């Protein structure tokens, strides 16, 4: 019998998407194939402390998206760097937890999806699921992401970048002249529709800017694109593949945080999306191209607007997409013939394959794991 792979699931985190991460982690834990994998749960608090969690009670108020909280009853942990073995150490009694074969970060937003944790895991010389440092960083920063996509001739919505230091100089009329109205105001480095506002007039604009600046020092103002909201999942390393596309049909003003994670009736999901074969192929090809242009690996969800005339416009990419029970990433793969459990297994294998490939170009790192 093959030895089981020991997987550390990393969740929680310091971003405004902490609660979403807890929901995602619950679903990954429930779906992972225990015949192939042993699981270690590592929860990160909002202040950045790492805890070893018990599977039976690692979250409080698990069935309430608004009240869900990390259960902090286990040992505080530190990740060992430099020994190349993927080990955690208990700060309570110096007990070693490990070696860990692979880490599965189920973290959304800054301090988890932006390359910071990925860099830490590379320093620890341990395989991890998802994009590396570069792909994570450029995927998180919406301005950098859009500039790279535009450079690759991938259509994106027009946008204006605003910084906190110049917030007092923002002129609504100038922005409106360029982008029209309504428009969207959003933090540059956040996801899950946190801090996003749809703006129709000058008063709403000021309130939206103030809200977005609560979450980031850099914000984007984007033109409103009239079109269907289409999402497509991507899976792979050197030869990524795209899922069938799905459509989000919001029942709120737009696909807000509540629509995604709180209100199960906040949006209808049509999977697969009712698109023509031609538009479906355009979406899938564009999803893979965006994934490659942004140096992504493992997984990502690419979000689009599709106009009535069939034009496909990339809205954004998510390098650690949601894994909640109503999240599109696993749902799209299920509709494409890959079950939730098999998807997790493939992501883990992709992480290990990439790690082995990278070891070939770094013999010293390879020696440190023996």
ZAKE-196642 format. One line per field, with one value per residue (C-alpha): residue number from 1; x, z, y; residue in one letter; chain. Coordinates in steps of 0.02 Angstrom, whole numbers, plus 50000, padded with zeros to 5 digits. Example, Ala and Ser with C-alpha at 12.3 -4.5 7.8 and 13.67 -1.06 7.14 Angstrom:
BEGIN
resi <- 1, 2
c1 <- 50615, 50684
c3 <- 50390, 50357
c2 <- 49775, 49947
resn <- a, s
chain <- A, A
This chain:
BEGIN
resi <- 1, 2, 3, 4, 5, 6, 7, 8, 9, 10, 11, 12, 13, 14, 15, 16, 17, 18, 19, 20, 21, 22, 23, 24, 25, 26, 27, 28, 29, 30, 31, 32, 33, 34, 35, 36, 37, 38, 39, 40, 41, 42, 43, 44, 45, 46, 47, 48, 49, 50, 51, 52, 53, 54, 55, 56, 57, 58, 59, 60, 61, 62, 63, 64, 65, 66, 67, 68, 69, 70, 71, 72, 73, 74, 75, 76, 77, 78, 79, 80, 81, 82, 83, 84, 85, 86, 87, 88, 89, 90, 91, 92, 93, 94, 95, 96, 97, 98, 99, 100, 101, 102, 103, 104, 105, 106, 107, 108, 109, 110, 111, 112, 113, 114, 115, 116, 117, 118, 119, 120, 121, 122, 123, 124, 125, 126, 127, 128, 129, 130, 131, 132, 133, 134, 135, 136, 137, 138, 139, 140, 141, 142, 143, 144, 145, 146, 147, 148, 149, 150, 151, 152, 153, 154, 155, 156, 157, 158, 159, 160, 161, 162, 163, 164, 165, 166, 167, 168, 169, 170, 171, 172, 173, 174, 175, 176, 177, 178, 179, 180, 181, 182, 183, 184, 185, 186, 187, 188, 189, 190, 191, 192, 193, 194, 195, 196, 197, 198, 199, 200, 201, 202, 203, 204, 205, 206, 207, 208, 209, 210, 211, 212, 213, 214, 215, 216, 217, 218, 219, 220, 221, 222, 223, 224, 225, 226, 227, 228, 229, 230, 231, 232, 233, 234, 235, 236, 237, 238, 239, 240, 241, 242, 243, 244, 245, 246, 247, 248, 249, 250, 251, 252, 253, 254, 255, 256, 257, 258, 259, 260, 261, 262, 263, 264, 265, 266, 267, 268, 269, 270, 271, 272, 273, 274, 275, 276, 277, 278, 279, 280, 281, 282, 283, 284, 285, 286, 287, 288, 289, 290, 291, 292, 293, 294, 295, 296, 297, 298, 299, 300, 301, 302, 303, 304, 305, 306, 307, 308, 309, 310, 311, 312, 313, 314, 315, 316, 317, 318, 319, 320, 321, 322, 323, 324, 325, 326, 327, 328, 329, 330, 331, 332, 333, 334, 335, 336, 337, 338, 339, 340, 341, 342, 343, 344, 345, 346, 347, 348, 349, 350, 351, 352, 353, 354, 355, 356, 357, 358, 359, 360, 361, 362, 363, 364, 365, 366, 367, 368, 369, 370
c1 <- 50000, 50067, 50115, 49988, 50032, 50032, 49942, 49943, 49787, 49825, 49674, 49605, 49730, 49744, 49639, 49459, 49421, 49464, 49288, 49276, 49438, 49362, 49213, 49327, 49437, 49286, 49241, 49418, 49434, 49268, 49310, 49493, 49519, 49577, 49633, 49772, 49801, 49831, 49778, 49855, 49751, 49843, 49733, 49797, 49715, 49675, 49830, 49942, 49966, 49972, 49881, 49872, 49686, 49582, 49476, 49324, 49308, 49424, 49288, 49150, 48975, 49020, 48848, 48833, 48935, 48914, 48969, 49097, 49261, 49426, 49436, 49602, 49623, 49774, 49961, 50038, 50152, 50307, 50361, 50542, 50643, 50798, 50798, 50701, 50582, 50418, 50405, 50302, 50359, 50242, 50285, 50209, 50322, 50440, 50353, 50382, 50233, 50291, 50370, 50236, 50234, 50133, 50043, 49871, 49845, 49659, 49691, 49604, 49668, 49825, 49946, 49895, 49850, 49974, 50139, 50185, 50143, 50205, 50376, 50380, 50341, 50476, 50601, 50544, 50574, 50403, 50283, 50123, 49964, 49930, 50026, 50203, 50266, 50258, 50091, 50013, 50077, 50024, 49858, 49820, 49859, 49719, 49815, 49969, 49859, 49761, 49918, 49996, 49837, 49822, 50004, 49961, 49812, 49684, 49535, 49503, 49388, 49462, 49518, 49595, 49714, 49699, 49818, 49781, 49909, 49812, 49636, 49598, 49639, 49515, 49397, 49235, 49198, 49368, 49347, 49168, 49226, 49346, 49248, 49066, 48939, 48894, 49069, 49146, 49265, 49367, 49525, 49671, 49724, 49571, 49441, 49269, 49190, 49250, 49254, 49178, 49043, 48940, 48937, 48803, 48837, 48963, 48900, 48911, 49086, 49154, 49079, 49145, 49322, 49319, 49259, 49390, 49529, 49484, 49554, 49699, 49811, 49781, 49609, 49541, 49396, 49334, 49212, 49047, 49037, 48862, 48871, 48844, 48955, 49046, 49176, 49296, 49410, 49587, 49690, 49869, 50051, 50139, 49985, 49834, 49656, 49494, 49328, 49159, 49110, 48975, 48864, 48828, 48656, 48654, 48491, 48570, 48636, 48794, 48885, 48923, 49003, 48831, 48781, 48937, 48947, 48800, 48640, 48624, 48488, 48590, 48636, 48585, 48725, 48701, 48824, 48868, 48830, 48709, 48839, 48863, 49002, 49104, 49092, 49124, 49286, 49335, 49308, 49407, 49551, 49557, 49555, 49705, 49797, 49768, 49826, 49988, 50019, 50004, 50126, 49995, 50011, 49900, 49733, 49643, 49470, 49456, 49306, 49236, 49105, 49029, 48941, 48787, 48897, 49005, 49154, 49246, 49324, 49427, 49371, 49501, 49590, 49585, 49736, 49656, 49472, 49336, 49306, 49143, 48990, 48924, 49091, 49110, 49285, 49244, 49068, 49136, 49257, 49120, 49018, 49174, 49190, 49311, 49236, 49279, 49384, 49476, 49506, 49593, 49698, 49750, 49797, 49907, 49991, 50022, 50106, 50220, 50261, 50310, 50417, 50510, 50537, 50607, 50723, 50809, 50868, 50919, 51023, 51064, 50879, 50861, 51001, 50919, 50765, 50866
c3 <- 50000, 49954, 50095, 50129, 50086, 50239, 50192, 50299, 50262, 50297, 50326, 50412, 50390, 50420, 50278, 50272, 50188, 50347, 50370, 50189, 50212, 50361, 50254, 50113, 50231, 50302, 50129, 50082, 50245, 50213, 50032, 50040, 50009, 50176, 50089, 50008, 50127, 50312, 50363, 50480, 50510, 50535, 50573, 50563, 50671, 50614, 50709, 50618, 50750, 50686, 50781, 50769, 50758, 50802, 50658, 50769, 50822, 50722, 50689, 50798, 50731, 50578, 50499, 50513, 50381, 50479, 50648, 50597, 50697, 50714, 50868, 50954, 51075, 51001, 51016, 50937, 50794, 50705, 50532, 50523, 50387, 50302, 50350, 50196, 50285, 50300, 50489, 50614, 50794, 50943, 51038, 51193, 51215, 51063, 50994, 50810, 50693, 50530, 50413, 50302, 50121, 50048, 50108, 50040, 50071, 50079, 50112, 50023, 50005, 50075, 50185, 50101, 49918, 49875, 49875, 50057, 50120, 49957, 49986, 50163, 50103, 49970, 50105, 50205, 50049, 50056, 49909, 49909, 49807, 49688, 49609, 49660, 49727, 49563, 49501, 49671, 49685, 49512, 49526, 49689, 49632, 49513, 49436, 49395, 49336, 49217, 49148, 49110, 49029, 48925, 48870, 48810, 48710, 48826, 48841, 49014, 49076, 49074, 49245, 49346, 49493, 49649, 49799, 49978, 49975, 49837, 49896, 49922, 49742, 49667, 49548, 49514, 49353, 49280, 49321, 49253, 49091, 49061, 49128, 49117, 49247, 49338, 49387, 49514, 49654, 49734, 49836, 49724, 49833, 49896, 49832, 49870, 49830, 49998, 49995, 49820, 49777, 49622, 49602, 49513, 49571, 49657, 49834, 49813, 49739, 49895, 50007, 49895, 49896, 50085, 50101, 49981, 50071, 50232, 50151, 50042, 50008, 49822, 49742, 49568, 49485, 49340, 49199, 49209, 49081, 49029, 49002, 49073, 49219, 49166, 49264, 49207, 49311, 49259, 49318, 49282, 49277, 49106, 49010, 49097, 49050, 49065, 49136, 49061, 49094, 49218, 49234, 49388, 49386, 49536, 49625, 49713, 49634, 49586, 49637, 49812, 49965, 50033, 49865, 49865, 50045, 50154, 50054, 49972, 49862, 49822, 49649, 49529, 49458, 49283, 49251, 49113, 49053, 48908, 48785, 48603, 48561, 48486, 48640, 48755, 48664, 48670, 48859, 48887, 48775, 48857, 49032, 48991, 48909, 49059, 49176, 49078, 49053, 49241, 49280, 49373, 49419, 49496, 49499, 49465, 49424, 49287, 49290, 49133, 49063, 48899, 48797, 48689, 48533, 48603, 48655, 48803, 48934, 49083, 49249, 49363, 49411, 49580, 49617, 49773, 49726, 49851, 49900, 49995, 49958, 49840, 49759, 49571, 49558, 49618, 49545, 49371, 49380, 49442, 49289, 49184, 49252, 49398, 49571, 49721, 49797, 49634, 49609, 49778, 49736, 49568, 49648, 49775, 49637, 49535, 49686, 49710, 49523, 49519, 49674, 49599, 49437, 49533, 49633, 49472, 49448, 49631, 49686, 49855, 49899, 49846, 49964, 50109, 50100, 50132
c2 <- 50000, 50172, 50287, 50423, 50603, 50716, 50877, 51034, 51136, 51319, 51430, 51586, 51726, 51913, 51980, 52038, 51871, 51773, 51705, 51649, 51552, 51461, 51410, 51353, 51252, 51159, 51099, 51048, 50950, 50863, 50818, 50765, 50579, 50504, 50344, 50446, 50590, 50623, 50798, 50925, 51082, 51247, 51397, 51575, 51708, 51884, 51942, 51818, 51683, 51503, 51364, 51176, 51139, 50988, 50930, 50900, 51083, 51196, 51325, 51398, 51434, 51331, 51341, 51530, 51627, 51789, 51716, 51584, 51599, 51509, 51397, 51440, 51294, 51204, 51236, 51391, 51341, 51399, 51341, 51280, 51364, 51301, 51117, 51067, 50949, 51045, 51039, 51137, 51158, 51181, 51340, 51261, 51109, 51112, 50958, 50929, 50911, 50839, 50810, 50886, 50825, 50968, 51125, 51171, 51358, 51394, 51579, 51723, 51900, 51985, 51886, 51724, 51741, 51879, 51785, 51814, 51640, 51565, 51645, 51578, 51402, 51413, 51463, 51312, 51206, 51123, 51094, 51197, 51202, 51345, 51487, 51531, 51697, 51793, 51726, 51754, 51933, 51992, 51901, 51990, 52168, 52215, 52359, 52254, 52111, 52222, 52305, 52135, 52071, 52228, 52211, 52035, 52104, 52025, 52144, 52219, 52358, 52533, 52592, 52733, 52704, 52812, 52815, 52862, 53002, 53089, 53049, 53233, 53272, 53150, 53237, 53144, 53239, 53197, 53013, 53013, 53093, 52950, 52801, 52855, 52806, 52700, 52644, 52527, 52575, 52436, 52403, 52351, 52205, 52114, 51992, 51921, 52090, 52159, 52350, 52361, 52488, 52524, 52714, 52815, 52992, 53106, 53078, 52889, 52910, 52994, 52860, 52721, 52792, 52806, 52626, 52556, 52651, 52559, 52402, 52463, 52611, 52590, 52581, 52559, 52646, 52542, 52570, 52478, 52338, 52289, 52103, 51930, 51879, 51721, 51622, 51487, 51375, 51332, 51183, 51133, 51186, 51186, 51127, 51203, 51157, 51256, 51198, 51228, 51410, 51453, 51607, 51711, 51791, 51910, 51947, 52098, 52259, 52163, 52004, 52068, 51986, 51940, 51864, 51756, 51697, 51747, 51738, 51567, 51643, 51799, 51736, 51600, 51492, 51423, 51281, 51263, 51439, 51454, 51516, 51473, 51350, 51492, 51604, 51455, 51418, 51603, 51607, 51447, 51502, 51673, 51594, 51485, 51629, 51743, 51603, 51585, 51772, 51800, 51657, 51556, 51372, 51241, 51329, 51491, 51554, 51685, 51801, 51880, 51995, 51937, 52071, 52040, 52043, 51902, 52009, 51929, 52045, 51985, 52057, 51973, 51814, 51727, 51618, 51541, 51538, 51501, 51320, 51348, 51241, 51375, 51421, 51413, 51340, 51163, 51171, 51207, 51062, 50946, 50994, 50960, 50783, 50807, 50777, 50887, 50748, 50712, 50899, 50913, 50760, 50834, 51000, 50911, 50808, 50966, 51046, 50896, 50886, 51070, 51050, 50902, 50999, 51147, 51033, 50980, 51159, 51176, 51024, 51103, 51110, 50929, 50876, 50968, 50856, 50698
resn <- x, x, x, x, x, x, x, x, x, x, x, x, x, x, x, x, x, x, x, x, x, x, x, x, x, x, x, x, x, x, x, x, x, x, x, x, x, x, x, x, x, x, x, x, x, x, x, x, x, x, x, x, x, x, x, x, x, x, x, x, x, x, x, x, x, x, x, x, x, x, x, x, x, x, x, x, x, x, x, x, x, x, x, x, x, x, x, x, x, x, x, x, x, x, x, x, x, x, x, x, x, x, x, x, x, x, x, x, x, x, x, x, x, x, x, x, x, x, x, x, x, x, x, x, x, x, x, x, x, x, x, x, x, x, x, x, x, x, x, x, x, x, x, x, x, x, x, x, x, x, x, x, x, x, x, x, x, x, x, x, x, x, x, x, x, x, x, x, x, x, x, x, x, x, x, x, x, x, x, x, x, x, x, x, x, x, x, x, x, x, x, x, x, x, x, x, x, x, x, x, x, x, x, x, x, x, x, x, x, x, x, x, x, x, x, x, x, x, x, x, x, x, x, x, x, x, x, x, x, x, x, x, x, x, x, x, x, x, x, x, x, x, x, x, x, x, x, x, x, x, x, x, x, x, x, x, x, x, x, x, x, x, x, x, x, x, x, x, x, x, x, x, x, x, x, x, x, x, x, x, x, x, x, x, x, x, x, x, x, x, x, x, x, x, x, x, x, x, x, x, x, x, x, x, x, x, x, x, x, x, x, x, x, x, x, x, x, x, x, x, x, x, x, x, x, x, x, x, x, x, x, x, x, x, x, x, x, x, x, x, x, x, x, x, x, x, x, x, x, x, x, x, x, x, x, x, x, x, x, x, x, x, x, x, x, x, x, x, x, x
chain <- A, A, A, A, A, A, A, A, A, A, A, A, A, A, A, A, A, A, A, A, A, A, A, A, A, A, A, A, A, A, A, A, A, A, A, A, A, A, A, A, A, A, A, A, A, A, A, A, A, A, A, A, A, A, A, A, A, A, A, A, A, A, A, A, A, A, A, A, A, A, A, A, A, A, A, A, A, A, A, A, A, A, A, A, A, A, A, A, A, A, A, A, A, A, A, A, A, A, A, A, A, A, A, A, A, A, A, A, A, A, A, A, A, A, A, A, A, A, A, A, A, A, A, A, A, A, A, A, A, A, A, A, A, A, A, A, A, A, A, A, A, A, A, A, A, A, A, A, A, A, A, A, A, A, A, A, A, A, A, A, A, A, A, A, A, A, A, A, A, A, A, A, A, A, A, A, A, A, A, A, A, A, A, A, A, A, A, A, A, A, A, A, A, A, A, A, A, A, A, A, A, A, A, A, A, A, A, A, A, A, A, A, A, A, A, A, A, A, A, A, A, A, A, A, A, A, A, A, A, A, A, A, A, A, A, A, A, A, A, A, A, A, A, A, A, A, A, A, A, A, A, A, A, A, A, A, A, A, A, A, A, A, A, A, A, A, A, A, A, A, A, A, A, A, A, A, A, A, A, A, A, A, A, A, A, A, A, A, A, A, A, A, A, A, A, A, A, A, A, A, A, A, A, A, A, A, A, A, A, A, A, A, A, A, A, A, A, A, A, A, A, A, A, A, A, A, A, A, A, A, A, A, A, A, A, A, A, A, A, A, A, A, A, A, A, A, A, A, A, A, A, A, A, A, A, A, A, A, A, A, A, A, A, A, A, A, A, A, A, A
